[in-house]
């Protein structure tokens, strides 16, 4: 059923015209009104010009005749018509006027195109001419309505001796105007035709761009489009081929920590994004689930190029927040490693238990007790040390898990003597960020020392009034000072391709807590992280 927008005031269904058709009809009406108005003004102007031309002409002819000596002598002759009629007719034919009437000051005709009317009283006003003025008027005489001029005739003594009236009938003016109007009508018709054709071409172009939709449909589509852009959590950017951001929804602005109004219209290189992300946005290629790190987020980036025929319209960029998922994945990896270590320890414990049982069966009980006691002390030593120094359960679990995992690879992980931290000291810190920082630093240290002669990693965790310190030192090959600044960039690694995300996540977590991280070599690599006490997490 038609909606309320499709009905007029009287409840009738409006024509289902597209925007292009409505604009076409409107433009045709506007062109027609303009052309007709112009034609009307031109006709009015032509009419006024014809009347002005007629007045000027009859006045000029009348003045010329009134100044002729023949006319001045003829009006005082004994038989004025005999002298003046031939002259008047000759001038009338030469000038193309309709009548020339020479008369006495009382208005008695001496000349007329119809000789039978000579001697009769002139039909029209002559008072102003008798008073010495030249005037014009439109008056209906014996030849019909005419534009006429009346001029006084004076003798040498400047005495009024007669009057000269010259006129052009309105019929003649109408005929001339009709010819002009015909040409004007042809021009107006041509203008309407050309205007209509151009309007049709414009409307066709609009129809292609609007896909034949009606204004209500376009308005509704825009409202839906705007609502969807603001509703979706995923970030959406439209990037022109030139690199300008043409659209940024609320999700993208939140993920990039920007204002949508300030973002739109700017080049991607001006948004303060990491260089790797800027290069990806400007690469002009398809991207599928590519991970990029900003100062405080892990983003999953997808880019689709848009083409319309041979035209490059730019790219659609979607951004998804991968931060929490990445942190959970890191925490899951740590727990998985911890579980794997427990499985290995359980397997190893079973072997040791079999050894104890075998010694007992052989009657060597004292050696079995000594072996079991020694193994128990070694297994319990690290656990007691970790639990005693680190009361925060998440950190303790990470340390125990990473220690067991490193032990399987032959790397010793130890706590420094000055390690001491409680759960109150880290209660303002995100536990997942602690797992990310400590777990990745230990993993990095183990990787660096696994091929060393006596691999060893020392961990220090200490809290003060001002900050929480996490320090991981190893006895590996150390860090090249030139590459220290690149360690926390995504993709940088001394290992094979596809790695280098761990330290980048560490740097991101540290920045999120407004902390600092330092790297130097001291018999190996030393990473020192300081997280301010009571700091607000930047999200």
One Martini backbone bead per residue (centre of mass of N, CA, C, O) as a GRO file, in nm:
protein
  539
    1UNK     BB    1   0.099   0.034   0.017
    2UNK     BB    2   0.076   0.351   0.032
    3UNK     BB    3   0.219   0.595   0.178
    4UNK     BB    4   0.202   0.904   0.318
    5UNK     BB    5   0.419   1.021   0.113
    6UNK     BB    6   0.222   0.926  -0.148
    7UNK     BB    7   0.025   1.157  -0.049
    8UNK     BB    8  -0.187   1.401  -0.060
    9UNK     BB    9  -0.409   1.618   0.083
   10UNK     BB   10  -0.656   1.434  -0.058
   11UNK     BB   11  -0.541   1.118  -0.059
   12UNK     BB   12  -0.390   1.094  -0.312
   13UNK     BB   13  -0.192   0.943  -0.529
   14UNK     BB   14   0.103   0.994  -0.623
   15UNK     BB   15   0.319   1.006  -0.854
   16UNK     BB   16   0.575   0.766  -0.949
   17UNK     BB   17   0.827   0.967  -0.947
   18UNK     BB   18   1.123   1.041  -1.012
   19UNK     BB   19   1.363   1.266  -0.964
   20UNK     BB   20   1.431   1.310  -1.262
   21UNK     BB   21   1.140   1.366  -1.358
   22UNK     BB   22   1.076   1.604  -1.175
   23UNK     BB   23   1.310   1.780  -1.277
   24UNK     BB   24   1.224   1.785  -1.569
   25UNK     BB   25   0.949   1.922  -1.533
   26UNK     BB   26   1.055   2.169  -1.382
   27UNK     BB   27   1.251   2.265  -1.604
   28UNK     BB   28   1.044   2.297  -1.828
   29UNK     BB   29   0.874   2.508  -1.685
   30UNK     BB   30   1.097   2.713  -1.645
   31UNK     BB   31   1.172   2.747  -1.942
   32UNK     BB   32   0.892   2.831  -2.039
   33UNK     BB   33   0.857   3.078  -1.862
   34UNK     BB   34   1.108   3.228  -1.955
   35UNK     BB   35   1.045   3.236  -2.257
   36UNK     BB   36   0.762   3.367  -2.240
   37UNK     BB   37   0.850   3.613  -2.084
   38UNK     BB   38   1.053   3.707  -2.295
   39UNK     BB   39   0.848   3.728  -2.527
   40UNK     BB   40   0.661   3.933  -2.392
   41UNK     BB   41   0.873   4.153  -2.353
   42UNK     BB   42   0.951   4.173  -2.652
   43UNK     BB   43   0.669   4.252  -2.754
   44UNK     BB   44   0.640   4.506  -2.585
   45UNK     BB   45   0.893   4.642  -2.694
   46UNK     BB   46   0.808   4.642  -2.992
   47UNK     BB   47   0.555   4.811  -2.956
   48UNK     BB   48   0.695   5.059  -2.841
   49UNK     BB   49   0.885   5.102  -3.078
   50UNK     BB   50   0.671   5.145  -3.294
   51UNK     BB   51   0.538   5.390  -3.166
   52UNK     BB   52   0.792   5.563  -3.151
   53UNK     BB   53   0.851   5.554  -3.450
   54UNK     BB   54   0.588   5.681  -3.546
   55UNK     BB   55   0.612   5.948  -3.398
   56UNK     BB   56   0.882   6.038  -3.516
   57UNK     BB   57   0.792   6.031  -3.811
   58UNK     BB   58   0.546   6.225  -3.810
   59UNK     BB   59   0.697   6.465  -3.695
   60UNK     BB   60   0.911   6.493  -3.917
   61UNK     BB   61   0.718   6.530  -4.157
   62UNK     BB   62   0.557   6.768  -4.043
   63UNK     BB   63   0.791   6.966  -4.007
   64UNK     BB   64   0.890   6.968  -4.295
   65UNK     BB   65   0.631   7.073  -4.425
   66UNK     BB   66   0.596   7.336  -4.247
   67UNK     BB   67   0.883   7.451  -4.370
   68UNK     BB   68   0.772   7.481  -4.645
   69UNK     BB   69   0.712   7.727  -4.873
   70UNK     BB   70   0.477   7.596  -5.021
   71UNK     BB   71   0.299   7.563  -4.770
   72UNK     BB   72   0.303   7.858  -4.670
   73UNK     BB   73   0.176   7.966  -4.940
   74UNK     BB   74  -0.071   7.774  -4.975
   75UNK     BB   75  -0.245   7.857  -4.715
   76UNK     BB   76  -0.272   8.169  -4.863
   77UNK     BB   77  -0.416   8.093  -5.096
   78UNK     BB   78  -0.698   8.084  -5.291
   79UNK     BB   79  -0.623   7.755  -5.363
   80UNK     BB   80  -0.493   7.523  -5.168
   81UNK     BB   81  -0.558   7.235  -5.287
   82UNK     BB   82  -0.415   7.271  -5.564
   83UNK     BB   83  -0.126   7.289  -5.428
   84UNK     BB   84  -0.123   7.067  -5.180
   85UNK     BB   85  -0.226   6.784  -5.274
   86UNK     BB   86   0.009   6.686  -5.453
   87UNK     BB   87   0.226   6.716  -5.235
   88UNK     BB   88   0.105   6.524  -5.020
   89UNK     BB   89   0.096   6.265  -5.192
   90UNK     BB   90   0.393   6.248  -5.258
   91UNK     BB   91   0.496   6.232  -4.967
   92UNK     BB   92   0.328   5.988  -4.878
   93UNK     BB   93   0.461   5.787  -5.076
   94UNK     BB   94   0.761   5.835  -4.993
   95UNK     BB   95   0.719   5.781  -4.665
   96UNK     BB   96   0.462   5.576  -4.585
   97UNK     BB   97   0.224   5.713  -4.502
   98UNK     BB   98  -0.132   5.745  -4.467
   99UNK     BB   99  -0.142   6.062  -4.392
  100UNK     BB  100  -0.198   6.409  -4.520
  101UNK     BB  101  -0.296   6.705  -4.340
  102UNK     BB  102  -0.396   7.019  -4.458
  103UNK     BB  103  -0.487   7.312  -4.266
  104UNK     BB  104  -0.657   7.522  -4.104
  105UNK     BB  105  -0.686   7.673  -3.799
  106UNK     BB  106  -0.995   7.545  -3.793
  107UNK     BB  107  -0.976   7.245  -3.960
  108UNK     BB  108  -0.974   7.275  -4.265
  109UNK     BB  109  -0.934   7.087  -4.536
  110UNK     BB  110  -0.683   7.065  -4.809
  111UNK     BB  111  -0.606   6.760  -4.747
  112UNK     BB  112  -0.649   6.407  -4.878
  113UNK     BB  113  -0.664   6.082  -4.972
  114UNK     BB  114  -0.971   6.171  -4.984
  115UNK     BB  115  -1.098   6.414  -5.179
  116UNK     BB  116  -1.398   6.421  -5.057
  117UNK     BB  117  -1.277   6.544  -4.769
  118UNK     BB  118  -1.236   6.808  -4.870
  119UNK     BB  119  -1.348   7.074  -4.651
  120UNK     BB  120  -1.349   6.929  -4.399
  121UNK     BB  121  -1.338   6.842  -4.078
  122UNK     BB  122  -1.114   6.768  -3.857
  123UNK     BB  123  -1.031   6.464  -3.685
  124UNK     BB  124  -0.939   6.609  -3.388
  125UNK     BB  125  -0.676   6.760  -3.222
  126UNK     BB  126  -0.566   7.135  -3.222
  127UNK     BB  127  -0.510   7.323  -2.977
  128UNK     BB  128  -0.201   7.289  -2.935
  129UNK     BB  129  -0.116   7.384  -3.218
  130UNK     BB  130  -0.250   7.663  -3.203
  131UNK     BB  131  -0.056   7.727  -2.947
  132UNK     BB  132   0.240   7.614  -3.075
  133UNK     BB  133   0.237   7.300  -3.061
  134UNK     BB  134   0.380   6.978  -3.060
  135UNK     BB  135   0.178   6.683  -3.118
  136UNK     BB  136   0.060   6.360  -3.003
  137UNK     BB  137  -0.172   6.090  -3.116
  138UNK     BB  138  -0.442   5.859  -3.064
  139UNK     BB  139  -0.680   5.833  -3.334
  140UNK     BB  140  -1.013   5.818  -3.468
  141UNK     BB  141  -1.074   5.834  -3.800
  142UNK     BB  142  -1.139   5.783  -4.130
  143UNK     BB  143  -0.897   5.540  -4.118
  144UNK     BB  144  -0.881   5.509  -3.825
  145UNK     BB  145  -0.660   5.421  -3.619
  146UNK     BB  146  -0.397   5.664  -3.520
  147UNK     BB  147  -0.077   5.801  -3.548
  148UNK     BB  148  -0.038   6.151  -3.471
  149UNK     BB  149   0.064   6.475  -3.598
  150UNK     BB  150   0.068   6.831  -3.497
  151UNK     BB  151   0.160   7.125  -3.693
  152UNK     BB  152   0.250   7.438  -3.721
  153UNK     BB  153   0.201   7.724  -3.948
  154UNK     BB  154   0.428   7.979  -4.047
  155UNK     BB  155   0.515   8.282  -4.120
  156UNK     BB  156   0.747   8.530  -4.132
  157UNK     BB  157   0.575   8.669  -3.882
  158UNK     BB  158   0.471   8.437  -3.697
  159UNK     BB  159   0.196   8.346  -3.823
  160UNK     BB  160  -0.084   8.164  -3.814
  161UNK     BB  161  -0.188   7.961  -4.115
  162UNK     BB  162  -0.164   7.650  -4.018
  163UNK     BB  163  -0.189   7.283  -4.052
  164UNK     BB  164  -0.010   6.969  -3.983
  165UNK     BB  165  -0.102   6.624  -4.054
  166UNK     BB  166   0.047   6.309  -3.953
  167UNK     BB  167  -0.021   5.951  -4.030
  168UNK     BB  168  -0.042   5.618  -3.872
  169UNK     BB  169  -0.180   5.333  -3.874
  170UNK     BB  170  -0.241   5.068  -3.668
  171UNK     BB  171  -0.255   4.850  -3.883
  172UNK     BB  172   0.038   4.886  -3.976
  173UNK     BB  173   0.172   4.830  -3.704
  174UNK     BB  174   0.053   4.544  -3.669
  175UNK     BB  175   0.187   4.418  -3.915
  176UNK     BB  176   0.477   4.466  -3.824
  177UNK     BB  177   0.448   4.320  -3.551
  178UNK     BB  178   0.373   4.044  -3.667
  179UNK     BB  179   0.646   3.987  -3.794
  180UNK     BB  180   0.806   4.001  -3.529
  181UNK     BB  181   0.645   3.782  -3.376
  182UNK     BB  182   0.712   3.548  -3.559
  183UNK     BB  183   1.014   3.553  -3.506
  184UNK     BB  184   0.985   3.529  -3.200
  185UNK     BB  185   0.838   3.256  -3.196
  186UNK     BB  186   1.065   3.096  -3.329
  187UNK     BB  187   1.274   3.152  -3.112
  188UNK     BB  188   1.111   3.039  -2.873
  189UNK     BB  189   1.080   2.753  -2.985
  190UNK     BB  190   1.382   2.697  -3.003
  191UNK     BB  191   1.441   2.741  -2.702
  192UNK     BB  192   1.251   2.518  -2.601
  193UNK     BB  193   1.384   2.285  -2.749
  194UNK     BB  194   1.671   2.316  -2.637
  195UNK     BB  195   1.594   2.320  -2.337
  196UNK     BB  196   1.453   2.043  -2.336
  197UNK     BB  197   1.696   1.876  -2.429
  198UNK     BB  198   1.891   1.955  -2.201
  199UNK     BB  199   1.705   1.865  -1.973
  200UNK     BB  200   1.696   1.568  -2.055
  201UNK     BB  201   1.998   1.511  -2.026
  202UNK     BB  202   2.014   1.585  -1.728
  203UNK     BB  203   1.798   1.382  -1.626
  204UNK     BB  204   1.948   1.128  -1.722
  205UNK     BB  205   2.194   1.167  -1.545
  206UNK     BB  206   2.040   1.166  -1.278
  207UNK     BB  207   1.910   0.886  -1.313
  208UNK     BB  208   2.176   0.728  -1.311
  209UNK     BB  209   2.270   0.833  -1.024
  210UNK     BB  210   1.972   0.752  -0.881
  211UNK     BB  211   1.833   0.494  -1.004
  212UNK     BB  212   1.525   0.597  -1.020
  213UNK     BB  213   1.465   0.746  -0.763
  214UNK     BB  214   1.288   0.879  -0.524
  215UNK     BB  215   1.296   1.115  -0.287
  216UNK     BB  216   1.195   0.931  -0.052
  217UNK     BB  217   1.400   0.706  -0.111
  218UNK     BB  218   1.655   0.874  -0.079
  219UNK     BB  219   1.597   0.969   0.208
  220UNK     BB  220   1.573   0.687   0.333
  221UNK     BB  221   1.853   0.590   0.248
  222UNK     BB  222   2.012   0.802   0.405
  223UNK     BB  223   1.904   0.731   0.685
  224UNK     BB  224   2.004   0.442   0.684
  225UNK     BB  225   2.300   0.502   0.627
  226UNK     BB  226   2.347   0.678   0.878
  227UNK     BB  227   2.256   0.471   1.092
  228UNK     BB  228   2.458   0.248   1.022
  229UNK     BB  229   2.722   0.406   1.059
  230UNK     BB  230   2.653   0.462   1.374
  231UNK     BB  231   2.595   0.154   1.470
  232UNK     BB  232   2.844   0.029   1.394
  233UNK     BB  233   3.143  -0.089   1.533
  234UNK     BB  234   3.278  -0.086   1.291
  235UNK     BB  235   3.508   0.046   1.093
  236UNK     BB  236   3.466   0.318   0.840
  237UNK     BB  237   3.632   0.385   0.528
  238UNK     BB  238   3.670   0.639   0.275
  239UNK     BB  239   3.909   0.631   0.006
  240UNK     BB  240   4.053   0.809  -0.211
  241UNK     BB  241   4.283   0.801  -0.463
  242UNK     BB  242   4.437   1.054  -0.316
  243UNK     BB  243   4.389   0.985   0.017
  244UNK     BB  244   4.120   1.086   0.097
  245UNK     BB  245   3.885   1.125   0.347
  246UNK     BB  246   3.528   1.091   0.292
  247UNK     BB  247   3.472   0.871   0.531
  248UNK     BB  248   3.372   0.858   0.893
  249UNK     BB  249   3.284   0.673   1.139
  250UNK     BB  250   3.247   0.618   1.471
  251UNK     BB  251   3.415   0.359   1.486
  252UNK     BB  252   3.674   0.470   1.353
  253UNK     BB  253   3.717   0.708   1.545
  254UNK     BB  254   3.753   0.532   1.799
  255UNK     BB  255   3.991   0.350   1.696
  256UNK     BB  256   4.166   0.629   1.612
  257UNK     BB  257   4.120   0.872   1.800
  258UNK     BB  258   3.889   1.059   1.654
  259UNK     BB  259   3.733   1.304   1.460
  260UNK     BB  260   3.517   1.289   1.205
  261UNK     BB  261   3.530   1.586   1.108
  262UNK     BB  262   3.852   1.597   1.100
  263UNK     BB  263   3.897   1.351   0.908
  264UNK     BB  264   3.740   1.455   0.691
  265UNK     BB  265   3.948   1.558   0.410
  266UNK     BB  266   4.197   1.404   0.488
  267UNK     BB  267   4.493   1.271   0.484
  268UNK     BB  268   4.629   0.980   0.594
  269UNK     BB  269   4.911   1.123   0.670
  270UNK     BB  270   4.743   1.335   0.883
  271UNK     BB  271   4.639   1.121   1.130
  272UNK     BB  272   4.872   0.972   1.302
  273UNK     BB  273   4.956   0.708   1.186
  274UNK     BB  274   5.104   0.444   1.126
  275UNK     BB  275   5.307   0.372   0.866
  276UNK     BB  276   5.193   0.093   0.792
  277UNK     BB  277   4.897   0.192   0.762
  278UNK     BB  278   4.942   0.413   0.554
  279UNK     BB  279   5.064   0.228   0.335
  280UNK     BB  280   4.813   0.047   0.310
  281UNK     BB  281   4.601   0.270   0.235
  282UNK     BB  282   4.802   0.364  -0.024
  283UNK     BB  283   4.847   0.094  -0.212
  284UNK     BB  284   4.600  -0.018  -0.391
  285UNK     BB  285   4.499  -0.287  -0.234
  286UNK     BB  286   4.416  -0.584  -0.127
  287UNK     BB  287   4.285  -0.662   0.207
  288UNK     BB  288   4.319  -0.941   0.452
  289UNK     BB  289   4.340  -0.956   0.773
  290UNK     BB  290   4.526  -0.717   0.880
  291UNK     BB  291   4.766  -0.641   1.117
  292UNK     BB  292   4.750  -0.347   1.334
  293UNK     BB  293   4.927  -0.092   1.518
  294UNK     BB  294   4.861   0.124   1.755
  295UNK     BB  295   4.900   0.285   2.047
  296UNK     BB  296   4.611   0.114   2.170
  297UNK     BB  297   4.574  -0.095   1.921
  298UNK     BB  298   4.433  -0.381   1.755
  299UNK     BB  299   4.400  -0.413   1.402
  300UNK     BB  300   4.166  -0.522   1.159
  301UNK     BB  301   4.230  -0.514   0.810
  302UNK     BB  302   4.016  -0.411   0.532
  303UNK     BB  303   4.045  -0.393   0.164
  304UNK     BB  304   3.844  -0.240  -0.098
  305UNK     BB  305   3.819  -0.191  -0.426
  306UNK     BB  306   3.678   0.068  -0.637
  307UNK     BB  307   3.484   0.023  -0.944
  308UNK     BB  308   3.369   0.216  -1.246
  309UNK     BB  309   3.477   0.067  -1.475
  310UNK     BB  310   3.756   0.281  -1.534
  311UNK     BB  311   3.703   0.388  -1.251
  312UNK     BB  312   3.857   0.514  -0.959
  313UNK     BB  313   3.698   0.534  -0.626
  314UNK     BB  314   3.877   0.364  -0.434
  315UNK     BB  315   3.824   0.274  -0.082
  316UNK     BB  316   3.725   0.021   0.149
  317UNK     BB  317   3.751   0.045   0.508
  318UNK     BB  318   3.792  -0.197   0.762
  319UNK     BB  319   3.760  -0.196   1.126
  320UNK     BB  320   3.888  -0.409   1.390
  321UNK     BB  321   3.892  -0.498   1.718
  322UNK     BB  322   4.187  -0.692   1.846
  323UNK     BB  323   4.277  -0.646   2.138
  324UNK     BB  324   4.126  -0.848   2.322
  325UNK     BB  325   4.184  -1.098   2.152
  326UNK     BB  326   4.492  -1.078   2.173
  327UNK     BB  327   4.508  -1.088   2.480
  328UNK     BB  328   4.358  -1.359   2.509
  329UNK     BB  329   4.558  -1.517   2.338
  330UNK     BB  330   4.801  -1.468   2.520
  331UNK     BB  331   4.674  -1.590   2.773
  332UNK     BB  332   4.613  -1.866   2.647
  333UNK     BB  333   4.902  -1.935   2.577
  334UNK     BB  334   4.999  -1.934   2.867
  335UNK     BB  335   4.802  -2.151   2.972
  336UNK     BB  336   4.888  -2.366   2.770
  337UNK     BB  337   5.179  -2.376   2.862
  338UNK     BB  338   5.115  -2.449   3.151
  339UNK     BB  339   4.965  -2.714   3.086
  340UNK     BB  340   5.202  -2.843   2.935
  341UNK     BB  341   5.390  -2.839   3.177
  342UNK     BB  342   5.217  -3.014   3.360
  343UNK     BB  343   5.222  -3.259   3.178
  344UNK     BB  344   5.527  -3.294   3.184
  345UNK     BB  345   5.551  -3.315   3.490
  346UNK     BB  346   5.371  -3.562   3.517
  347UNK     BB  347   5.548  -3.746   3.346
  348UNK     BB  348   5.806  -3.707   3.515
  349UNK     BB  349   5.686  -3.800   3.784
  350UNK     BB  350   5.623  -4.086   3.697
  351UNK     BB  351   5.917  -4.169   3.651
  352UNK     BB  352   6.011  -4.111   3.942
  353UNK     BB  353   5.813  -4.303   4.081
  354UNK     BB  354   5.922  -4.559   3.949
  355UNK     BB  355   6.200  -4.531   4.073
  356UNK     BB  356   6.116  -4.548   4.369
  357UNK     BB  357   5.973  -4.824   4.353
  358UNK     BB  358   6.218  -4.983   4.254
  359UNK     BB  359   6.399  -4.927   4.504
  360UNK     BB  360   6.209  -5.060   4.708
  361UNK     BB  361   6.204  -5.346   4.573
  362UNK     BB  362   6.529  -5.365   4.613
  363UNK     BB  363   6.583  -5.254   4.918
  364UNK     BB  364   6.641  -4.925   4.870
  365UNK     BB  365   6.508  -4.701   5.071
  366UNK     BB  366   6.711  -4.474   5.123
  367UNK     BB  367   6.748  -4.396   4.822
  368UNK     BB  368   6.450  -4.331   4.767
  369UNK     BB  369   6.418  -4.101   4.974
  370UNK     BB  370   6.645  -3.919   4.861
  371UNK     BB  371   6.532  -3.888   4.574
  372UNK     BB  372   6.251  -3.770   4.648
  373UNK     BB  373   6.347  -3.527   4.814
  374UNK     BB  374   6.513  -3.386   4.594
  375UNK     BB  375   6.285  -3.349   4.388
  376UNK     BB  376   6.092  -3.188   4.572
  377UNK     BB  377   6.279  -2.948   4.623
  378UNK     BB  378   6.313  -2.859   4.326
  379UNK     BB  379   6.003  -2.818   4.261
  380UNK     BB  380   5.937  -2.621   4.515
  381UNK     BB  381   6.130  -2.382   4.507
  382UNK     BB  382   6.001  -2.199   4.284
  383UNK     BB  383   5.715  -2.186   4.397
  384UNK     BB  384   5.788  -2.054   4.666
  385UNK     BB  385   5.923  -1.806   4.545
  386UNK     BB  386   5.685  -1.694   4.384
  387UNK     BB  387   5.461  -1.689   4.605
  388UNK     BB  388   5.626  -1.515   4.809
  389UNK     BB  389   5.671  -1.260   4.604
  390UNK     BB  390   5.390  -1.327   4.437
  391UNK     BB  391   5.048  -1.267   4.508
  392UNK     BB  392   4.967  -1.240   4.224
  393UNK     BB  393   4.815  -1.482   4.040
  394UNK     BB  394   4.878  -1.416   3.745
  395UNK     BB  395   5.182  -1.376   3.770
  396UNK     BB  396   5.244  -1.647   3.897
  397UNK     BB  397   5.139  -1.821   3.663
  398UNK     BB  398   5.325  -1.710   3.445
  399UNK     BB  399   5.594  -1.779   3.580
  400UNK     BB  400   5.549  -2.084   3.608
  401UNK     BB  401   5.490  -2.147   3.315
  402UNK     BB  402   5.748  -2.023   3.185
  403UNK     BB  403   5.950  -2.187   3.351
  404UNK     BB  404   5.864  -2.466   3.256
  405UNK     BB  405   5.894  -2.414   2.953
  406UNK     BB  406   6.195  -2.333   2.965
  407UNK     BB  407   6.300  -2.593   3.099
  408UNK     BB  408   6.241  -2.776   2.850
  409UNK     BB  409   6.460  -2.586   2.681
  410UNK     BB  410   6.704  -2.519   2.894
  411UNK     BB  411   6.592  -2.271   3.058
  412UNK     BB  412   6.659  -2.044   3.313
  413UNK     BB  413   6.421  -1.922   3.554
  414UNK     BB  414   6.457  -1.633   3.762
  415UNK     BB  415   6.447  -1.465   4.064
  416UNK     BB  416   6.513  -1.195   4.211
  417UNK     BB  417   6.575  -1.093   4.534
  418UNK     BB  418   6.394  -0.807   4.489
  419UNK     BB  419   6.132  -0.958   4.460
  420UNK     BB  420   5.819  -0.768   4.522
  421UNK     BB  421   5.460  -0.832   4.516
  422UNK     BB  422   5.127  -0.724   4.529
  423UNK     BB  423   4.789  -0.694   4.459
  424UNK     BB  424   4.769  -0.389   4.534
  425UNK     BB  425   4.991  -0.274   4.337
  426UNK     BB  426   4.805  -0.405   4.071
  427UNK     BB  427   4.493  -0.324   4.078
  428UNK     BB  428   4.512  -0.090   3.836
  429UNK     BB  429   4.591  -0.321   3.657
  430UNK     BB  430   4.579  -0.503   3.375
  431UNK     BB  431   4.609  -0.840   3.358
  432UNK     BB  432   4.647  -0.868   3.050
  433UNK     BB  433   4.884  -0.672   3.031
  434UNK     BB  434   5.071  -0.829   3.218
  435UNK     BB  435   5.080  -1.083   3.045
  436UNK     BB  436   5.189  -0.947   2.791
  437UNK     BB  437   5.448  -0.832   2.905
  438UNK     BB  438   5.578  -1.073   3.059
  439UNK     BB  439   5.543  -1.303   2.855
  440UNK     BB  440   5.695  -1.169   2.609
  441UNK     BB  441   5.964  -1.114   2.750
  442UNK     BB  442   6.028  -1.406   2.818
  443UNK     BB  443   6.008  -1.523   2.536
  444UNK     BB  444   6.229  -1.344   2.417
  445UNK     BB  445   6.457  -1.439   2.609
  446UNK     BB  446   6.447  -1.740   2.540
  447UNK     BB  447   6.505  -1.709   2.237
  448UNK     BB  448   6.789  -1.565   2.286
  449UNK     BB  449   6.914  -1.818   2.489
  450UNK     BB  450   6.881  -2.118   2.376
  451UNK     BB  451   7.192  -2.110   2.233
  452UNK     BB  452   7.334  -2.088   2.483
  453UNK     BB  453   7.536  -2.240   2.705
  454UNK     BB  454   7.385  -2.083   2.976
  455UNK     BB  455   7.074  -2.038   3.001
  456UNK     BB  456   6.938  -1.718   3.128
  457UNK     BB  457   6.661  -1.578   3.328
  458UNK     BB  458   6.583  -1.263   3.475
  459UNK     BB  459   6.333  -1.168   3.718
  460UNK     BB  460   6.177  -0.844   3.791
  461UNK     BB  461   5.942  -0.753   4.058
  462UNK     BB  462   5.845  -0.415   4.151
  463UNK     BB  463   5.719  -0.199   4.409
  464UNK     BB  464   5.612   0.136   4.449
  465UNK     BB  465   5.475   0.438   4.497
  466UNK     BB  466   5.506   0.521   4.175
  467UNK     BB  467   5.570   0.214   4.071
  468UNK     BB  468   5.601  -0.057   3.833
  469UNK     BB  469   5.849  -0.313   3.800
  470UNK     BB  470   5.981  -0.467   3.495
  471UNK     BB  471   6.247  -0.717   3.469
  472UNK     BB  472   6.435  -0.851   3.181
  473UNK     BB  473   6.710  -1.080   3.177
  474UNK     BB  474   6.981  -1.192   2.971
  475UNK     BB  475   7.255  -1.415   2.814
  476UNK     BB  476   7.265  -1.318   2.540
  477UNK     BB  477   7.361  -1.120   2.259
  478UNK     BB  478   7.171  -0.890   2.258
  479UNK     BB  479   7.141  -0.541   2.152
  480UNK     BB  480   7.115  -0.337   1.895
  481UNK     BB  481   7.114   0.001   1.911
  482UNK     BB  482   6.990   0.055   1.620
  483UNK     BB  483   6.726  -0.154   1.688
  484UNK     BB  484   6.575  -0.062   1.951
  485UNK     BB  485   6.339   0.118   1.818
  486UNK     BB  486   6.223  -0.144   1.640
  487UNK     BB  487   6.116  -0.366   1.839
  488UNK     BB  488   5.801  -0.222   1.864
  489UNK     BB  489   5.746  -0.312   1.578
  490UNK     BB  490   5.561  -0.442   1.354
  491UNK     BB  491   5.754  -0.722   1.220
  492UNK     BB  492   5.997  -0.709   1.399
  493UNK     BB  493   6.278  -0.940   1.352
  494UNK     BB  494   6.538  -1.190   1.388
  495UNK     BB  495   6.361  -1.378   1.258
  496UNK     BB  496   6.136  -1.496   1.087
  497UNK     BB  497   5.880  -1.459   0.914
  498UNK     BB  498   5.577  -1.364   1.098
  499UNK     BB  499   5.697  -1.194   1.318
  500UNK     BB  500   5.690  -0.934   1.579
  501UNK     BB  501   5.430  -0.895   1.790
  502UNK     BB  502   5.504  -0.908   2.091
  503UNK     BB  503   5.662  -0.634   2.137
  504UNK     BB  504   5.438  -0.459   2.023
  505UNK     BB  505   5.237  -0.528   2.253
  506UNK     BB  506   5.408  -0.422   2.479
  507UNK     BB  507   5.419  -0.126   2.383
  508UNK     BB  508   5.113  -0.085   2.389
  509UNK     BB  509   5.060  -0.146   2.689
  510UNK     BB  510   5.245   0.075   2.799
  511UNK     BB  511   5.102   0.316   2.665
  512UNK     BB  512   4.823   0.264   2.797
  513UNK     BB  513   4.975   0.322   3.096
  514UNK     BB  514   5.191   0.548   3.067
  515UNK     BB  515   5.463   0.423   3.015
  516UNK     BB  516   5.790   0.266   3.017
  517UNK     BB  517   6.069   0.160   2.793
  518UNK     BB  518   6.381  -0.020   2.820
  519UNK     BB  519   6.693  -0.077   2.628
  520UNK     BB  520   6.978  -0.295   2.698
  521UNK     BB  521   7.317  -0.394   2.737
  522UNK     BB  522   7.413  -0.665   2.997
  523UNK     BB  523   7.516  -0.955   2.908
  524UNK     BB  524   7.261  -0.869   2.749
  525UNK     BB  525   6.930  -0.832   2.756
  526UNK     BB  526   6.741  -0.537   2.883
  527UNK     BB  527   6.413  -0.505   3.020
  528UNK     BB  528   6.237  -0.197   3.118
  529UNK     BB  529   5.939  -0.153   3.309
  530UNK     BB  530   5.716   0.134   3.371
  531UNK     BB  531   5.427   0.168   3.587
  532UNK     BB  532   5.219   0.380   3.696
  533UNK     BB  533   5.068   0.460   3.976
  534UNK     BB  534   4.732   0.506   3.914
  535UNK     BB  535   4.683   0.477   3.624
  536UNK     BB  536   4.521   0.545   3.332
  537UNK     BB  537   4.364   0.382   3.093
  538UNK     BB  538   4.402   0.379   2.748
  539UNK     BB  539   4.113   0.344   2.507
   0.00000   0.00000   0.00000
